[in-house]
């Protein structure tokens, strides 16, 4: 019976060890689940940050495109103004040429008038 007591004591110790092992397993499982949740949270957070960065990149690209279109519009307007100025200059030169021709014609007419006056 001393042997039985020893076996009983040994068996109880093994049961305690098994119970402690089960408790430790439960704690490890809980710890693993908590770490997995943290990993998921961090992964989600990283994905959200990456999406935000991508959105910002798209917005900057869009802003650059708008600015480039505005600049192109300004260049086109400047070119159109320059062409208009050139047309106006050409029109002025044409008017000046007409006026000069009229002046020459008037001088000739005045000269003829003087010559007729002299003949009389």
Secondary structure, DSSP 8 states (H G I E B T S, - for coil): -HHHHHHHHHHHHHHHHHHHHHHHHHHHHHHHHHHHHHHHHHHHHHHHHHHHHHHHHHHHHHHHHHHHHHHHHHHHHHHHHHHHHHHHHHHHHHHHHHHHHHHHHHHHHHHHHHHHHHH-
